[in-house]
Amino acid sequence: MKRTVRAVALAAVAGLAAVFAALPGTQVLEIRNERGRIVARLECEDGQFVHRYVHSVHLSDVDEDYTIEKDGSLRLTATRFDTLGVGIPYDAEGGFSQEGNRFVLRMDRTYRSLPVRVSPLPGHAILTGDREYPLSRWFAPGDLAILEVRRIPRIGIRSFRRADRY
């Protein structure tokens, strides 16, 4: 009897694991702390996000545009900023232009993960679609935030969307 119960339980677990593995997945931007604890999973519906921080000298927003690649890497495609001067790069491999009132450096750099020290200045955030996620929500100034792409079953999206509500 015990063997039968164990066999049925094992078959049920294996069946559930197979169904779960077969569910369609999606890539999410996972944010972890330096101990590896997941603090957020953000869905980037268009496969893009912006890493925004405030420049410590100019005190203006700097936006780094990223694309999530199919292989799970992060591709930095552009950096946008308001002023030129100290600490602002001026030579990009993809070109330099002005779009409206912002300067744009085009680039093509790929990363497996993006380690970021959280700024003490307000405005350090991740933007996806029309949502802004301040890193100060999960981290203290100076803490290390690690951004990576993870593939998870679509069924798991609902759980992290609920956690992202303000």
C-alpha positions as CSV (number, residue, x, y, z in Angstrom):
1,M,0.0,0.0,0.0
2,K,2.8,2.4,1.0
3,R,4.6,1.6,-2.3
4,T,1.5,2.3,-4.3
5,V,0.9,5.7,-2.6
6,R,4.5,6.7,-3.1
7,A,4.4,5.6,-6.8
8,V,1.2,7.6,-7.3
9,A,2.6,10.7,-5.5
10,L,5.9,10.5,-7.5
11,A,3.9,10.1,-10.8
12,A,1.8,13.1,-9.8
13,V,4.8,15.3,-9.0
14,A,6.6,14.2,-12.2
15,G,3.4,15.0,-14.2
16,L,3.0,18.4,-12.7
17,A,6.7,19.1,-13.3
18,A,6.3,18.1,-17.0
19,V,3.2,20.3,-17.4
20,F,4.9,23.2,-15.7
21,A,8.0,22.9,-17.9
22,A,5.8,22.7,-21.0
23,L,4.0,26.0,-20.2
24,P,4.9,28.9,-22.5
25,G,7.6,31.0,-20.9
26,T,8.5,34.6,-20.9
27,Q,11.6,36.6,-20.2
28,V,11.6,38.9,-17.2
29,L,14.1,41.3,-15.7
30,E,15.1,39.8,-12.4
31,I,16.5,42.1,-9.7
32,R,18.5,40.5,-6.9
33,N,20.5,41.7,-4.0
34,E,24.2,40.8,-3.5
35,R,23.2,37.8,-1.4
36,G,21.3,36.5,-4.4
37,R,17.8,37.1,-3.0
38,I,15.3,38.0,-5.7
39,V,13.6,41.3,-4.8
40,A,11.7,41.9,-8.0
41,R,10.7,40.4,-11.3
42,L,9.6,42.9,-13.9
43,E,7.9,42.0,-17.2
44,C,9.3,44.0,-20.1
45,E,6.5,43.4,-22.6
46,D,8.3,45.1,-25.5
47,G,11.6,43.5,-24.6
48,Q,13.1,46.8,-23.5
49,F,13.7,48.7,-20.3
50,V,15.5,51.9,-19.2
51,H,18.0,52.2,-16.3
52,R,17.7,55.7,-15.1
53,Y,20.0,57.5,-12.6
54,V,20.8,61.0,-11.7
55,H,24.2,62.3,-12.7
56,S,26.1,63.2,-9.5
57,V,27.6,66.4,-10.9
58,H,24.9,67.7,-13.3
59,L,22.0,66.4,-11.1
60,S,20.1,65.6,-14.3
61,D,18.6,62.3,-15.5
62,V,20.8,59.8,-17.5
63,D,18.8,57.1,-19.2
64,E,20.4,53.9,-20.5
65,D,18.3,52.1,-23.0
66,Y,18.5,48.3,-22.9
67,T,17.0,45.5,-25.1
68,I,16.5,42.0,-23.8
69,E,18.0,39.6,-26.3
70,K,16.5,36.1,-27.1
71,D,19.6,34.5,-25.4
72,G,18.9,36.3,-22.2
73,S,21.6,38.9,-22.5
74,L,21.2,42.7,-22.0
75,R,22.1,44.9,-24.9
76,L,22.9,48.6,-24.1
77,T,21.7,50.5,-27.2
78,A,21.8,54.1,-26.2
79,T,22.6,56.5,-23.4
80,R,20.5,59.7,-23.2
81,F,21.3,62.8,-21.1
82,D,20.5,66.5,-20.9
83,T,23.8,68.3,-20.6
84,L,27.4,67.9,-21.8
85,G,30.3,68.2,-19.4
86,V,32.4,66.6,-16.7
87,G,31.7,62.8,-16.4
88,I,29.5,62.6,-19.5
89,P,30.8,60.4,-22.3
90,Y,31.0,62.0,-25.7
91,D,32.4,59.4,-28.0
92,A,30.1,56.5,-28.8
93,E,30.9,53.7,-31.2
94,G,27.4,54.0,-32.7
95,G,27.3,57.8,-33.0
96,F,26.4,60.9,-31.2
97,S,23.3,63.0,-31.9
98,Q,20.8,65.4,-30.4
99,E,17.1,64.4,-30.2
100,G,14.9,67.2,-29.0
101,N,16.5,68.6,-25.9
102,R,18.5,65.4,-25.1
103,F,21.9,64.2,-26.3
104,V,22.1,60.6,-27.4
105,L,25.0,58.2,-27.6
106,R,24.3,55.2,-29.7
107,M,26.1,52.0,-28.7
108,D,26.0,48.3,-28.9
109,R,27.3,46.6,-25.8
110,T,26.1,43.3,-24.4
111,Y,26.1,42.1,-20.8
112,R,25.1,38.8,-19.1
113,S,24.2,40.8,-16.0
114,L,24.2,44.4,-14.9
115,P,25.6,45.1,-11.4
116,V,24.5,48.5,-10.2
117,R,25.3,50.4,-6.9
118,V,22.1,52.2,-5.8
119,S,22.5,55.9,-5.8
120,P,21.8,58.0,-2.8
121,L,20.2,60.6,-5.1
122,P,16.5,60.2,-5.7
123,G,15.5,59.1,-9.2
124,H,17.5,55.9,-9.6
125,A,15.0,53.6,-11.2
126,I,14.1,51.0,-13.8
127,L,11.4,51.9,-16.3
128,T,9.4,49.3,-18.2
129,G,6.6,50.4,-20.5
130,D,4.8,53.1,-18.6
131,R,5.9,52.0,-15.1
132,E,8.7,53.3,-13.0
133,Y,10.3,51.2,-10.3
134,P,12.5,53.2,-7.9
135,L,15.5,51.0,-6.8
136,S,15.1,52.7,-3.3
137,R,12.0,50.6,-2.9
138,W,14.1,47.5,-2.4
139,F,17.6,48.8,-1.7
140,A,19.4,51.3,0.6
141,P,21.9,53.8,-1.0
142,G,25.2,52.0,-1.8
143,D,23.6,48.5,-1.9
144,L,24.4,46.3,-4.9
145,A,21.5,45.5,-7.2
146,I,22.1,42.9,-9.9
147,L,19.9,42.9,-13.0
148,E,19.6,39.7,-15.1
149,V,17.2,38.2,-17.5
150,R,15.4,35.0,-16.5
151,R,12.9,32.9,-18.4
152,I,9.9,31.9,-16.3
153,P,6.6,30.2,-17.1
154,R,3.9,32.7,-17.9
155,I,1.9,31.3,-15.0
156,G,4.4,32.9,-12.6
157,I,3.9,36.4,-13.9
158,R,0.8,37.0,-11.9
159,S,2.6,36.4,-8.6
160,F,5.3,39.1,-9.3
161,R,2.8,41.6,-10.7
162,R,0.9,41.5,-7.5
163,A,4.1,42.1,-5.5
164,D,4.9,45.2,-7.7
165,R,1.8,47.1,-6.7
166,Y,2.4,50.2,-4.7
